[in-house]
């Protein structure tokens, strides 16, 4: 059930996605800040790309490359010391590509046990062979 903390007027929740896999947890540090004192958006994007690649790489059991960022939404700022949890799920499997949805939740240092959705993205990865050329994805990987 969503709750609002007096120190943070944004809605937080005590629940996390149950239909996606936790693929990464990380704590941003002061070196990751932008000029406003929040975590630099490019740093968050890099972490989302890493998190998004986990399931496609596992599925194709080989190399993949990021080919498209279909959607990237920064919902709330990320702060130094937040515990970020990255949840990923496969949204679509094509002939050579896999699109995933990544949701990022922040657990604020002073609000342990409550989570705030800070970012969501849809990213497409393509399976590649040893020469970097697209390869067909086998539907029943072993």
C-alpha positions as a LaTeX table, in Angstrom:
\begin{tabular}{lrrr}
\hline
Residue & $x$ (\AA) & $y$ (\AA) & $z$ (\AA) \\
\hline
Unk1 & 0.00 & 0.00 & 0.00 \\
Unk2 & 1.46 & 3.39 & $-0.96$ \\
Unk3 & 2.47 & 5.74 & 1.83 \\
Unk4 & 3.69 & 9.31 & 1.88 \\
Unk5 & 6.52 & 10.17 & 4.20 \\
Unk6 & 6.51 & 13.63 & 5.79 \\
Unk7 & 10.15 & 14.17 & 4.80 \\
Unk8 & 9.44 & 13.21 & 1.18 \\
Unk9 & 6.17 & 14.38 & $-0.37$ \\
Unk10 & 6.39 & 11.73 & $-3.09$ \\
Unk11 & 4.44 & 8.51 & $-2.86$ \\
Unk12 & 6.48 & 5.50 & $-1.85$ \\
Unk13 & 5.58 & 1.85 & $-1.55$ \\
Unk14 & 6.64 & $-1.07$ & 0.59 \\
Unk15 & 6.26 & $-3.50$ & $-2.31$ \\
Unk16 & 8.47 & $-4.19$ & $-5.29$ \\
Unk17 & 7.61 & $-5.84$ & $-8.62$ \\
Unk18 & 6.79 & $-9.53$ & $-8.41$ \\
Unk19 & 6.60 & $-10.05$ & $-12.19$ \\
Unk20 & 10.22 & $-9.01$ & $-12.84$ \\
Unk21 & 13.64 & $-10.23$ & $-11.76$ \\
Unk22 & 15.96 & $-8.28$ & $-9.48$ \\
Unk23 & 19.08 & $-8.08$ & $-11.65$ \\
Unk24 & 21.18 & $-5.37$ & $-9.99$ \\
Unk25 & 21.53 & $-3.43$ & $-6.73$ \\
Unk26 & 23.86 & $-0.47$ & $-6.42$ \\
Unk27 & 24.46 & 2.59 & $-4.23$ \\
Unk28 & 25.42 & 5.81 & $-6.05$ \\
Unk29 & 28.26 & 7.82 & $-4.54$ \\
Unk30 & 29.20 & 11.54 & $-4.53$ \\
Unk31 & 31.43 & 11.12 & $-7.60$ \\
Unk32 & 28.26 & 10.20 & $-9.56$ \\
Unk33 & 26.58 & 13.61 & $-8.95$ \\
Unk34 & 25.65 & 16.25 & $-11.49$ \\
Unk35 & 25.96 & 20.01 & $-10.98$ \\
Unk36 & 22.65 & 20.06 & $-9.05$ \\
Unk37 & 23.86 & 17.56 & $-6.45$ \\
Unk38 & 21.61 & 14.75 & $-7.71$ \\
Unk39 & 22.93 & 11.63 & $-9.38$ \\
Unk40 & 23.90 & 12.29 & $-13.00$ \\
Unk41 & 21.28 & 10.94 & $-15.44$ \\
Unk42 & 23.98 & 9.41 & $-17.63$ \\
Unk43 & 25.21 & 7.35 & $-14.68$ \\
Unk44 & 21.66 & 6.06 & $-14.12$ \\
Unk45 & 21.33 & 5.28 & $-17.83$ \\
Unk46 & 24.56 & 3.25 & $-17.78$ \\
Unk47 & 23.34 & 1.21 & $-14.81$ \\
Unk48 & 19.97 & 0.61 & $-16.53$ \\
Unk49 & 21.80 & $-0.59$ & $-19.66$ \\
Unk50 & 23.81 & $-3.05$ & $-17.55$ \\
Unk51 & 20.70 & $-4.27$ & $-15.74$ \\
Unk52 & 18.73 & $-4.52$ & $-18.96$ \\
Unk53 & 21.38 & $-6.70$ & $-20.59$ \\
Unk54 & 21.23 & $-9.47$ & $-17.95$ \\
Unk55 & 18.13 & $-11.33$ & $-19.16$ \\
Unk56 & 18.79 & $-11.08$ & $-22.92$ \\
Unk57 & 22.40 & $-12.27$ & $-22.49$ \\
Unk58 & 21.16 & $-15.20$ & $-20.42$ \\
Unk59 & 18.44 & $-16.01$ & $-22.97$ \\
Unk60 & 20.72 & $-16.00$ & $-26.02$ \\
Unk61 & 23.64 & $-17.48$ & $-24.08$ \\
Unk62 & 26.04 & $-15.26$ & $-25.93$ \\
Unk63 & 26.90 & $-11.77$ & $-27.00$ \\
Unk64 & 24.37 & $-8.97$ & $-27.28$ \\
Unk65 & 24.56 & $-5.28$ & $-28.11$ \\
Unk66 & 22.28 & $-2.40$ & $-27.19$ \\
Unk67 & 20.55 & $-1.20$ & $-30.37$ \\
Unk68 & 17.75 & 1.06 & $-29.12$ \\
Unk69 & 16.56 & 2.93 & $-26.09$ \\
Unk70 & 12.86 & 2.96 & $-26.89$ \\
Unk71 & 11.80 & 4.80 & $-23.74$ \\
Unk72 & 13.64 & 6.25 & $-20.77$ \\
Unk73 & 11.74 & 8.12 & $-18.08$ \\
Unk74 & 13.31 & 9.79 & $-15.06$ \\
Unk75 & 10.43 & 9.91 & $-12.58$ \\
Unk76 & 12.28 & 11.19 & $-9.50$ \\
Unk77 & 15.82 & 12.31 & $-8.72$ \\
Unk78 & 18.29 & 9.76 & $-7.40$ \\
Unk79 & 20.24 & 10.82 & $-4.31$ \\
Unk80 & 23.68 & 9.91 & $-3.00$ \\
Unk81 & 23.33 & 6.90 & $-0.72$ \\
Unk82 & 20.06 & 5.62 & $-2.20$ \\
Unk83 & 19.95 & 1.85 & $-2.47$ \\
Unk84 & 18.85 & 1.30 & $-6.06$ \\
Unk85 & 17.12 & $-1.92$ & $-7.08$ \\
Unk86 & 16.86 & $-2.69$ & $-10.80$ \\
Unk87 & 14.08 & $-5.04$ & $-11.91$ \\
Unk88 & 13.99 & $-6.39$ & $-15.45$ \\
Unk89 & 11.58 & $-8.45$ & $-17.52$ \\
Unk90 & 11.53 & $-9.49$ & $-21.15$ \\
Unk91 & 8.84 & $-7.58$ & $-23.03$ \\
Unk92 & 9.38 & $-8.99$ & $-26.55$ \\
Unk93 & 11.53 & $-11.51$ & $-28.38$ \\
Unk94 & 12.05 & $-10.98$ & $-32.10$ \\
Unk95 & 14.14 & $-12.79$ & $-34.70$ \\
Unk96 & 17.43 & $-11.21$ & $-33.64$ \\
Unk97 & 16.44 & $-8.85$ & $-30.84$ \\
Unk98 & 15.03 & $-8.84$ & $-27.34$ \\
Unk99 & 13.30 & $-5.85$ & $-25.75$ \\
Unk100 & 13.28 & $-5.56$ & $-21.97$ \\
Unk101 & 11.57 & $-3.31$ & $-19.46$ \\
Unk102 & 13.68 & $-2.08$ & $-16.57$ \\
Unk103 & 12.20 & $-0.42$ & $-13.48$ \\
Unk104 & 14.42 & 1.23 & $-10.88$ \\
Unk105 & 13.37 & 1.72 & $-7.27$ \\
Unk106 & 15.22 & 3.80 & $-4.68$ \\
Unk107 & 15.30 & 2.98 & $-1.01$ \\
Unk108 & 16.22 & 6.26 & 0.66 \\
Unk109 & 18.83 & 6.05 & 3.38 \\
Unk110 & 16.45 & 7.53 & 5.98 \\
Unk111 & 13.39 & 5.61 & 4.79 \\
Unk112 & 14.54 & 2.00 & 4.86 \\
Unk113 & 11.84 & $-0.44$ & 3.78 \\
Unk114 & 10.03 & 2.07 & 1.56 \\
Unk115 & 10.69 & 2.25 & $-2.16$ \\
Unk116 & 10.27 & 5.05 & $-4.67$ \\
Unk117 & 10.15 & 4.30 & $-8.40$ \\
Unk118 & 12.75 & 6.64 & $-9.87$ \\
Unk119 & 13.27 & 5.40 & $-13.43$ \\
Unk120 & 11.74 & 3.14 & $-16.05$ \\
Unk121 & 13.05 & 2.20 & $-19.47$ \\
Unk122 & 12.46 & $-0.05$ & $-22.47$ \\
Unk123 & 15.66 & $-1.12$ & $-24.19$ \\
Unk124 & 16.25 & $-3.37$ & $-27.20$ \\
Unk125 & 19.32 & $-5.60$ & $-27.50$ \\
Unk126 & 20.36 & $-7.59$ & $-30.56$ \\
Unk127 & 22.03 & $-11.00$ & $-30.43$ \\
Unk128 & 25.39 & $-10.91$ & $-32.23$ \\
Unk129 & 27.88 & $-13.50$ & $-33.39$ \\
Unk130 & 31.65 & $-13.43$ & $-32.85$ \\
Unk131 & 32.02 & $-11.03$ & $-35.79$ \\
Unk132 & 29.47 & $-8.59$ & $-34.35$ \\
Unk133 & 26.78 & $-9.46$ & $-36.90$ \\
Unk134 & 23.15 & $-10.01$ & $-35.86$ \\
Unk135 & 22.26 & $-13.65$ & $-35.34$ \\
Unk136 & 18.94 & $-15.46$ & $-35.09$ \\
Unk137 & 17.65 & $-16.08$ & $-31.58$ \\
Unk138 & 16.78 & $-19.68$ & $-30.85$ \\
Unk139 & 13.33 & $-19.82$ & $-29.25$ \\
Unk140 & 14.18 & $-22.72$ & $-26.94$ \\
Unk141 & 17.68 & $-21.98$ & $-25.58$ \\
Unk142 & 19.31 & $-24.83$ & $-23.67$ \\
\hline
\end{tabular}
